[in-house]
Amino acid sequence: MLTLKRLSGGAGDSGVHSIAIGLNEKGDDIIVKGNRPIVGCLMQVGSVTARTYSYQDYWTTSLVLEIIEETENYVKFRTANSMYEWTS
């Protein structure tokens, strides 16, 4: 299970879906660049299928600006808005 948690308030999500979303070289199409946080990408974690109407399907961050700490199963990173922890 993968988790993404905002350090202020604990919001986020968990599931088997984890992708780092970036732009192609032309900047006109989104591409998946990996499954861990990457500087310059949005990070999205959650469900690969739709959940019930009472719950979100996934959580997406704003652009990752800095990787603060990284191990094999853990990444602490900063976006323009917040600090996050990603774990696998």
C-alpha positions in Angstrom: 0.0 0.0 0.0 1.3 3.4 -1.0 0.5 6.5 1.1 0.8 10.3 0.6 0.2 12.4 3.6 0.4 16.2 4.0 2.3 17.0 7.2 0.0 19.9 8.2 -3.3 18.3 9.0 -2.7 14.8 7.7 -4.8 15.0 4.5 -3.8 12.8 1.6 -4.7 9.3 0.4 -3.4 5.7 0.1 -3.8 2.9 -2.5 -2.0 1.1 -5.2 -2.0 4.0 -7.6 1.1 6.2 -7.4 2.4 8.3 -10.2 4.6 11.4 -10.8 3.0 13.5 -13.5 5.1 15.8 -15.7 5.0 17.4 -19.1 6.6 16.2 -22.3 9.6 18.1 -23.8 7.2 20.4 -25.8 5.2 21.1 -22.7 1.9 20.3 -24.4 1.1 16.8 -23.0 1.2 15.1 -19.7 3.4 12.0 -19.2 4.0 9.6 -16.3 7.6 10.0 -15.2 7.6 7.5 -12.4 5.9 6.2 -9.3 7.8 8.2 -6.7 8.0 11.9 -6.0 10.2 13.7 -8.6 11.1 17.4 -8.6 9.0 19.3 -11.2 6.2 16.8 -11.2 2.8 16.5 -9.6 2.4 13.5 -7.3 -0.8 11.5 -7.3 -1.7 8.6 -4.9 -5.0 6.7 -4.5 -7.2 4.1 -6.1 -7.0 2.8 -9.7 -10.8 2.3 -9.7 -13.6 4.6 -8.7 -14.6 4.5 -5.0 -17.9 5.3 -3.5 -19.4 8.8 -3.9 -18.6 9.5 -0.3 -14.8 9.3 -0.7 -12.1 10.7 -3.0 -10.4 8.6 -5.6 -6.9 10.0 -5.2 -4.9 12.9 -3.9 -2.8 15.1 -6.2 -0.2 17.6 -5.0 1.0 20.7 -6.6 4.5 20.6 -8.2 7.2 19.0 -6.2 9.8 21.7 -5.6 12.3 19.9 -3.3 13.1 16.4 -2.1 14.1 16.8 1.6 14.7 13.2 2.6 14.6 10.0 0.6 15.1 6.3 1.4 14.0 3.1 -0.4 10.5 3.3 1.0 10.1 6.9 2.1 10.3 10.4 0.5 9.7 13.7 2.4 9.2 16.5 -0.1 8.0 20.1 -0.4 5.6 21.7 -2.8 4.7 25.3 -3.2 1.8 24.8 -0.7 2.8 22.0 1.8 5.2 19.4 3.0 4.4 15.8 2.3 5.5 12.2 3.2 5.2 9.4 0.6 5.7 5.8 1.7 5.6 2.5 0.1 
